[in-house]
Amino acid sequence: MSRRAALDAWAARGLDLEALVGRWLDPGTLAVPTDTLPLAVAPFGVIEVAEAIASLLEGRLTMGDRVRAFEEAWAAAVGVPHAVMVNSGSSALLVMLTALVQTGRLRPGQEVVVPAVGWSTSLFSVAQAGLRPVLVDVDPDSLCLEGEHDRPVLALHLLGCPSRATGPLVIEDACGAHGAMVGERRVGSLGVAAAFSFFFSHHLTTGEGGAITTADRELADAMRSIRAHGWTRERSDRAALEAAHPDVDPRFLFVEPGYNLRPTEVAGAFGIHQVPRLEGYVARRNENHQAWCAAVTELGLPLRVFPQLPGTRHAAFAFPLLLDADAPLDRAELCRRLEARGVQTRPISGSNLARQPAFAQVPGARVEGPLPVADAVHERGLFVGQSHAFDERHAAILLDALGAAFVC
């Protein structure tokens, strides 16, 4: 049953699905608190929920037409030919790195340079794909991996700030950087492939969900197999593979060692209505980020902010802060005081990943060189929320809370 037929069937019973959902949700987005500064605000509304219900009415739960439509829209938004949707950003990293190994772009056991400040699965997936992560320090102005490297690099665009790292092979972790740019190019199109997350708190959401973008057709086909058992469905070269293996029933033909990391059709239903909102969301977040950097600097507090770097567009996933080494209070106390005034806080991702207990269990992982910036982030860094839904009222909440936090 098509979406229209499903909605018509409900209408015949006297029920307007979108109107019914609209009784619960504002037409644009969910309610935005104006007396607190939360970590995130849900970026979905009536249209996404109605589309998701329609997919349930049709009886399609796993990936189908809506997932394919979202993949096409996301690839176009990033500026590449291919997007492969999976069930999370962490799965996107794992599928992407596994595909790079299975297609020979990377060799098993090869070293990959990884920023010491990042998310846990940014590190873990490198080792899980059979590669060896080498942690190096991040840049003090971007908190990202920067500069030219002699080995493949995982360019992690931390909290929406685009990394400009280069190397013989650039792999992007763009999970929290939807819409960020270096020059005229969007993240997701800078390297051989890029992983994105569409978790609830990100710029665009499918609830859970992720995607890999690439301009490499062979790599995209490998990723389509790896996300779904290793079989040939959804591959562009499916017919040729089936012809090459006439002794195997083509309905269950497995050509890559794979997983089951498929997305749901409900996730695709959300995504197809999210993509057109990206530019507006990022423009607002970027405007907030620049204004907040200027305002916090003007307060003259023992805090560092991280303004947008020349030649880039910051996607402003969150708003990072770094306490000065000689600040009169430590991070735990600053967070406690901010939380008491309605400002939610978190550490900056996994901070120095080399200091996480799990690092010792990551096969082949090692540290290269000193990590003074990562250590500073680990000990004194935090972030507060950022959103397309925030305005000057939320800026005032943050500024008031920061000013009060440093009053003895």
Backbone torsions as a table, in degrees:
resi	resn	phi	psi	omega
1	MET	NA	133.1	179.5
2	SER	-74.7	166.2	177.8
3	ARG	-59.6	-42.8	-177.9
4	ARG	-64.2	-41.3	179.9
5	ALA	-65.4	-39.1	178.9
6	ALA	-63.7	-44.3	178.6
7	LEU	-66.0	-38.0	178.2
8	ASP	-64.8	-35.8	178.5
9	ALA	-63.4	-40.0	177.0
10	TRP	-69.5	-38.6	-179.9
11	ALA	-62.9	-34.8	178.6
12	ALA	-63.1	-23.8	176.9
13	ARG	-90.8	5.8	179.1
14	GLY	86.1	19.3	-178.0
15	LEU	-119.4	122.8	173.4
16	ASP	-95.9	108.8	-171.7
17	LEU	-59.1	-47.4	-177.4
18	GLU	-67.8	-36.2	177.2
19	ALA	-67.1	-38.0	179.6
20	LEU	-63.1	-46.2	177.5
21	VAL	-64.1	-36.4	-177.9
22	GLY	-63.8	-17.8	175.3
23	ARG	-67.8	-22.9	-176.1
24	TRP	-103.4	-27.7	-175.2
25	LEU	-122.3	142.8	170.5
26	ASP	-64.0	146.4	-176.7
27	PRO	-58.7	-25.4	-177.2
28	GLY	-97.6	-47.7	-175.3
29	THR	-161.3	176.7	176.4
30	LEU	-76.4	168.9	-176.8
31	ALA	-59.9	140.6	-179.9
32	VAL	-111.2	119.1	177.5
33	PRO	-67.5	141.3	179.5
34	THR	-116.9	3.4	178.1
35	ASP	-111.9	0.3	176.1
36	THR	-138.1	167.6	175.7
37	LEU	-118.6	92.6	-179.3
38	PRO	-76.8	169.6	177.7
39	LEU	-69.6	-32.0	-176.7
40	ALA	-157.4	158.0	175.0
41	VAL	-126.7	133.1	-177.0
42	ALA	-59.6	126.6	-177.6
43	PRO	-96.9	35.5	180.0
44	PHE	-132.1	165.9	-177.8
45	GLY	-150.9	-147.4	-172.0
46	VAL	-58.5	-45.5	-171.9
47	ILE	-62.2	-44.8	-179.7
48	GLU	-63.3	-44.2	-177.2
49	VAL	-66.4	-41.4	179.1
50	ALA	-64.4	-40.1	178.5
51	GLU	-64.4	-40.2	178.9
52	ALA	-64.6	-42.3	178.0
53	ILE	-63.8	-39.3	178.3
54	ALA	-60.6	-39.6	179.5
55	SER	-65.3	-34.6	177.3
56	LEU	-68.7	-39.6	179.3
57	LEU	-64.1	-32.2	178.4
58	GLU	-76.3	-13.3	179.5
59	GLY	81.7	16.4	179.5
60	ARG	-103.7	111.0	-177.0
61	LEU	-102.4	-46.8	-179.9
62	THR	-84.1	177.6	-168.9
63	MET	-59.7	138.3	-178.7
64	GLY	-151.2	-139.6	-174.2
65	ASP	-61.7	-37.5	-178.5
66	ARG	-69.2	-39.2	176.2
67	VAL	-62.9	-44.4	179.1
68	ARG	-63.2	-38.5	178.4
69	ALA	-66.0	-38.7	177.1
70	PHE	-65.8	-41.9	178.5
71	GLU	-58.4	-44.2	180.0
72	GLU	-64.0	-42.3	-178.9
73	ALA	-67.5	-39.8	-178.3
74	TRP	-70.6	-40.0	176.0
75	ALA	-59.2	-43.2	179.8
76	ALA	-65.6	-39.2	-179.5
77	ALA	-65.5	-36.0	-179.9
78	VAL	-80.2	-31.3	179.7
79	GLY	97.7	33.5	177.2
80	VAL	-132.2	164.7	-178.0
81	PRO	-75.6	-24.8	-168.9
82	HIS	-130.2	139.0	169.1
83	ALA	-137.3	136.4	-179.4
84	VAL	-121.8	113.9	-177.1
85	MET	-85.1	141.5	176.1
86	VAL	-134.2	-172.4	-170.9
87	ASN	-88.7	-4.0	176.4
88	SER	-168.6	166.0	175.1
89	GLY	-66.1	-37.2	177.5
90	SER	-63.9	-39.8	175.5
91	SER	-64.8	-35.9	177.9
92	ALA	-60.7	-43.2	177.4
93	LEU	-61.6	-45.6	-177.7
94	LEU	-65.2	-46.3	179.6
95	VAL	-63.4	-44.5	-179.2
96	MET	-60.6	-49.7	-177.7
97	LEU	-68.5	-38.1	176.9
98	THR	-62.3	-42.5	179.6
99	ALA	-65.1	-36.8	178.1
100	LEU	-62.6	-35.8	177.7
101	VAL	-74.7	-46.7	-175.1
102	GLN	-67.2	-24.5	178.0
103	THR	-95.5	1.3	176.5
104	GLY	84.2	5.2	175.5
105	ARG	-67.8	-30.6	173.3
106	LEU	-127.8	152.2	179.4
107	ARG	-98.0	143.3	173.5
108	PRO	-54.0	133.1	-179.5
109	GLY	84.1	-1.6	-179.5
110	GLN	-71.3	146.1	178.4
111	GLU	-79.9	140.7	175.5
112	VAL	-127.0	128.3	178.9
113	VAL	-76.5	126.5	-175.8
114	VAL	-126.9	135.7	177.9
115	PRO	-65.4	141.5	-178.2
116	ALA	-69.9	-21.8	175.7
117	VAL	-104.2	118.3	-179.4
118	GLY	-176.5	-168.9	179.5
119	TRP	-89.5	154.4	-174.3
120	SER	-58.4	-47.2	-175.8
121	THR	-76.1	-12.6	170.5
122	SER	-63.0	-39.0	177.2
123	LEU	-77.8	-49.4	-173.2
124	PHE	-61.2	-40.0	-175.1
125	SER	-65.1	-28.2	177.2
126	VAL	-61.5	-47.6	179.4
127	ALA	-70.3	-37.0	-179.4
128	GLN	-64.9	-24.3	177.1
129	ALA	-86.2	3.9	177.8
130	GLY	88.3	17.4	179.7
131	LEU	-107.9	170.1	-178.1
132	ARG	-114.5	110.3	-179.8
133	PRO	-77.2	134.4	176.7
134	VAL	-117.1	110.4	-177.9
135	LEU	-80.2	130.0	174.7
136	VAL	-128.3	162.8	-175.5
137	ASP	-71.6	160.3	-179.3
138	VAL	-101.6	166.6	-178.8
139	ASP	-75.2	138.4	-177.5
140	PRO	-69.7	-19.5	-178.8
141	ASP	-93.5	-27.2	-178.8
142	SER	-112.0	-20.2	-172.1
143	LEU	63.0	18.9	178.9
144	CYS	-115.0	167.0	169.3
145	LEU	-68.3	131.1	179.9
146	GLU	-134.7	173.8	174.7
147	GLY	83.7	-179.3	-179.0
148	GLU	-98.7	136.8	-177.1
149	HIS	-125.1	155.1	-176.9
150	ASP	-93.1	1.9	179.1
151	ARG	-131.6	166.2	174.9
152	PRO	-53.9	144.6	-176.4
153	VAL	-124.3	143.9	169.2
154	LEU	-99.0	100.6	-178.6
155	ALA	-83.3	100.1	-177.1
156	LEU	-93.9	119.3	-177.0
157	HIS	-87.8	85.1	-167.7
158	LEU	-67.6	123.8	175.6
159	LEU	53.7	26.7	176.6
160	GLY	98.7	-4.2	176.9
161	CYS	-87.0	121.6	-176.0
162	PRO	-72.4	131.7	173.1
163	SER	-79.4	141.0	179.3
164	ARG	-112.3	23.1	-179.3
165	ALA	-64.2	145.3	177.1
166	THR	-128.7	160.4	179.4
167	GLY	-176.7	-177.8	179.1
168	PRO	-62.4	-24.8	174.5
169	LEU	-147.8	124.5	179.5
170	VAL	-107.0	123.7	177.3
171	ILE	-116.2	130.3	-173.9
172	GLU	-102.8	134.1	165.0
173	ASP	-104.3	95.3	-177.2
174	ALA	-106.7	25.0	-172.3
175	CYS	-54.2	-37.5	-179.0
176	GLY	-114.3	31.2	-172.7
177	ALA	-133.4	34.1	179.1
178	HIS	-53.2	123.6	174.3
179	GLY	86.0	-3.3	175.5
180	ALA	-66.9	156.3	-176.1
181	MET	-141.1	149.7	166.8
182	VAL	-119.0	113.5	-172.1
183	GLY	62.7	-127.5	-179.7
184	GLU	-97.5	3.7	-176.2
185	ARG	-105.2	138.5	179.3
186	ARG	-84.1	147.1	171.3
187	VAL	-60.8	147.6	-171.5
188	GLY	101.3	-16.3	177.1
189	SER	-122.6	7.4	-174.4
190	LEU	-84.8	-30.4	-175.5
191	GLY	-119.4	-165.9	-179.3
192	VAL	-69.6	-29.9	178.4
193	ALA	-163.3	160.3	-178.7
194	ALA	-144.2	143.9	177.6
195	ALA	-105.9	137.3	176.5
196	PHE	-124.4	153.4	173.1
197	SER	-116.6	143.4	175.1
198	PHE	-122.4	39.0	176.3
199	PHE	-63.7	162.8	-175.3
200	PHE	-48.4	-40.8	-171.6
201	SER	-87.5	0.8	-174.6
202	HIS	-87.5	175.0	-175.6
203	HIS	-52.5	-51.4	174.5
204	LEU	-115.5	146.7	-177.1
205	THR	-132.2	145.0	167.6
206	THR	-120.9	21.1	-175.9
207	GLY	89.6	-86.2	158.6
208	GLU	-108.6	168.0	177.8
209	GLY	142.3	156.3	177.9
210	GLY	-157.1	175.1	178.2
211	ALA	-157.9	153.7	172.6
212	ILE	-115.9	135.6	176.1
213	THR	-113.6	146.9	179.1
214	THR	-164.1	156.0	172.2
215	ALA	-97.9	0.7	-173.9
216	ASP	-97.9	108.1	-176.1
217	ARG	-63.0	-43.1	-179.5
218	GLU	-61.6	-40.6	178.3
219	LEU	-65.8	-41.1	178.4
220	ALA	-62.4	-42.2	178.6
221	ASP	-63.1	-42.6	178.0
222	ALA	-60.9	-40.6	-179.7
223	MET	-67.1	-34.0	177.6
224	ARG	-65.5	-35.3	175.8
225	SER	-71.6	-45.9	-174.5
226	ILE	-63.2	-34.8	-179.0
227	ARG	-71.4	-19.7	-173.2
228	ALA	-134.7	74.9	168.9
229	HIS	68.9	-6.5	-175.5
230	GLY	91.0	6.2	-176.4
231	TRP	-82.8	177.3	-170.7
232	THR	-93.2	-5.9	-179.0
233	ARG	-59.1	145.7	179.6
234	GLU	72.6	-3.8	178.7
235	ARG	-79.5	146.5	178.2
236	SER	-73.6	-23.1	-179.5
237	ASP	-102.3	24.9	-175.4
238	ARG	-58.4	-45.9	-176.1
239	ALA	-61.7	-41.3	-179.9
240	ALA	-66.5	-39.1	179.1
241	LEU	-66.3	-40.9	178.5
242	GLU	-64.5	-39.7	179.1
243	ALA	-67.0	-30.2	-179.1
244	ALA	-78.0	-13.3	-177.8
245	HIS	-132.3	64.4	-175.1
246	PRO	-66.6	-15.1	-178.7
247	ASP	-83.1	-5.9	-178.8
248	VAL	-112.5	133.6	176.2
249	ASP	-59.0	120.3	-174.0
250	PRO	-63.5	-17.8	178.6
251	ARG	-68.6	-28.1	176.7
252	PHE	-130.6	66.1	178.5
253	LEU	-105.8	117.8	-175.3
254	PHE	-109.9	121.5	-173.9
255	VAL	-119.6	-8.6	176.2
256	GLU	-137.1	142.3	169.8
257	PRO	-64.2	118.3	-172.3
258	GLY	-128.8	-174.1	178.5
259	TYR	-124.4	-172.0	165.4
260	ASN	-123.1	95.7	-176.1
261	LEU	-126.4	32.6	-176.4
262	ARG	-70.6	150.0	173.1
263	PRO	-85.0	168.6	174.9
264	THR	-92.4	159.9	175.3
265	GLU	-67.8	-29.0	175.4
266	VAL	-61.5	-40.2	177.0
267	ALA	-62.5	-42.7	176.8
268	GLY	-63.0	-36.2	178.9
269	ALA	-61.2	-40.6	175.5
270	PHE	-66.2	-47.3	-170.8
271	GLY	-61.5	-38.5	-175.4
272	ILE	-64.8	-24.5	177.5
273	HIS	-94.7	-10.0	178.6
274	GLN	-83.2	-40.5	-172.0
275	VAL	-55.3	-42.8	-179.6
276	PRO	-62.8	-15.5	-178.5
277	ARG	-88.9	-7.0	-170.3
278	LEU	-56.7	-51.2	-174.7
279	GLU	-59.4	-43.9	179.5
280	GLY	-63.8	-42.4	179.6
281	TYR	-62.7	-47.8	-176.0
282	VAL	-68.6	-38.3	178.8
283	ALA	-59.3	-42.9	-179.8
284	ARG	-68.8	-43.9	178.8
285	ARG	-60.9	-43.2	-179.1
286	ASN	-64.0	-41.1	177.9
287	GLU	-62.2	-44.1	177.1
288	ASN	-59.7	-46.9	-175.8
289	HIS	-58.0	-47.2	-177.9
290	GLN	-67.2	-39.3	179.0
291	ALA	-67.2	-40.6	-179.7
292	TRP	-67.6	-39.5	177.3
293	CYS	-58.4	-46.0	-179.0
294	ALA	-65.3	-42.1	-176.3
295	ALA	-69.5	-41.4	178.8
296	VAL	-66.8	-40.1	177.6
297	THR	-59.7	-40.7	-178.6
298	GLU	-65.1	-25.3	178.8
299	LEU	-67.0	-22.7	178.5
300	GLY	69.6	31.4	-179.5
301	LEU	-87.2	162.7	177.7
302	PRO	-77.5	60.4	-176.5
303	LEU	-136.6	143.3	173.3
304	ARG	-107.7	139.1	172.4
305	VAL	-112.5	173.7	-172.7
306	PHE	-130.5	84.1	-177.8
307	PRO	-63.2	161.3	175.9
308	GLN	-59.0	135.8	-177.3
309	LEU	-86.0	149.0	-179.4
310	PRO	-55.6	139.4	177.3
311	GLY	78.0	10.9	179.6
312	THR	-131.0	164.0	167.7
313	ARG	-119.4	120.7	178.3
314	HIS	-80.5	130.8	-179.1
315	ALA	-87.0	-10.3	172.1
316	ALA	53.1	57.9	174.0
317	PHE	-66.2	-39.9	176.5
318	ALA	-150.4	173.4	-175.2
319	PHE	-115.2	103.0	-176.7
320	PRO	-82.1	150.1	177.2
321	LEU	-137.9	147.4	177.5
322	LEU	-132.2	117.8	177.3
323	LEU	-65.5	141.2	172.4
324	ASP	-63.9	152.5	-178.6
325	ALA	-61.8	-29.6	-178.7
326	ASP	-103.2	21.6	178.7
327	ALA	-61.2	149.6	-176.3
328	PRO	-75.3	-4.0	175.8
329	LEU	-141.4	156.7	-179.2
330	ASP	-91.2	175.9	-176.8
331	ARG	-62.0	-43.2	-178.1
332	ALA	-58.4	-41.5	-179.5
333	GLU	-71.6	-39.9	177.4
334	LEU	-60.9	-45.4	179.3
335	CYS	-61.5	-41.0	-179.9
336	ARG	-61.2	-43.1	-178.6
337	ARG	-69.6	-38.0	177.5
338	LEU	-66.8	-44.7	179.9
339	GLU	-60.4	-36.7	-180.0
340	ALA	-64.5	-21.5	179.4
341	ARG	-106.2	19.2	173.0
342	GLY	85.5	13.5	178.3
343	VAL	-104.6	111.4	179.3
344	GLN	-74.7	145.6	-176.9
345	THR	-133.8	160.3	172.2
346	ARG	-148.9	157.6	168.4
347	PRO	-65.3	163.2	179.1
348	ILE	-76.7	97.8	-178.7
349	SER	49.7	-135.2	179.6
350	GLY	-86.7	8.3	-176.7
351	SER	53.0	-138.4	-179.7
352	ASN	-75.5	104.6	-175.5
353	LEU	-62.9	-24.9	178.7
354	ALA	-68.9	-16.8	179.7
355	ARG	-99.3	2.7	175.0
356	GLN	-80.6	141.3	-178.8
357	PRO	-55.6	-32.5	-176.7
358	ALA	-70.3	-18.5	-175.5
359	PHE	-57.9	-37.0	-179.2
360	ALA	-66.4	-16.2	-178.3
361	GLN	-99.8	2.1	-178.6
362	VAL	-86.9	113.8	-175.7
363	PRO	-59.6	129.1	174.6
364	GLY	78.5	-2.6	-176.7
365	ALA	-74.7	142.8	175.4
366	ARG	-151.1	165.8	177.4
367	VAL	-105.7	139.5	177.7
368	GLU	-121.9	113.9	178.0
369	GLY	83.9	169.6	178.2
370	PRO	-70.0	158.1	-177.0
371	LEU	-126.7	56.7	-176.1
372	PRO	-65.5	-38.3	179.6
373	VAL	-69.8	-44.1	178.2
374	ALA	-61.3	-37.9	177.7
375	ASP	-65.6	-41.1	177.9
376	ALA	-62.1	-43.9	177.2
377	VAL	-61.4	-42.5	-178.6
378	HIS	-60.9	-39.1	-173.9
379	GLU	-92.7	-30.2	-169.8
380	ARG	-130.5	3.4	-176.1
381	GLY	-95.0	148.4	175.1
382	LEU	-154.1	164.9	170.0
383	PHE	-135.1	156.5	172.7
384	VAL	-117.8	170.8	-173.4
385	GLY	-70.9	158.7	174.0
386	GLN	-144.3	147.7	-177.1
387	SER	-161.7	153.0	170.9
388	HIS	-61.2	-21.4	-176.1
389	ALA	-89.2	-2.9	-178.8
390	PHE	-86.7	147.9	178.4
391	ASP	-138.1	-160.1	-175.3
392	GLU	-63.1	-24.7	177.4
393	ARG	-66.0	-38.3	179.2
394	HIS	-73.2	-35.3	174.2
395	ALA	-61.2	-41.4	179.9
396	ALA	-64.0	-38.1	178.0
397	ILE	-61.0	-45.8	-179.9
398	LEU	-64.5	-47.3	-176.6
399	LEU	-64.7	-41.1	177.9
400	ASP	-63.3	-43.1	-178.6
401	ALA	-66.3	-40.6	178.8
402	LEU	-66.4	-43.4	179.2
403	GLY	-60.6	-43.8	-179.3
404	ALA	-68.5	-30.7	-176.0
405	ALA	-64.2	-28.8	-176.2
406	PHE	-99.5	8.3	174.6
407	VAL	-82.9	123.0	-177.9
408	CYS	-70.0	NA	NA
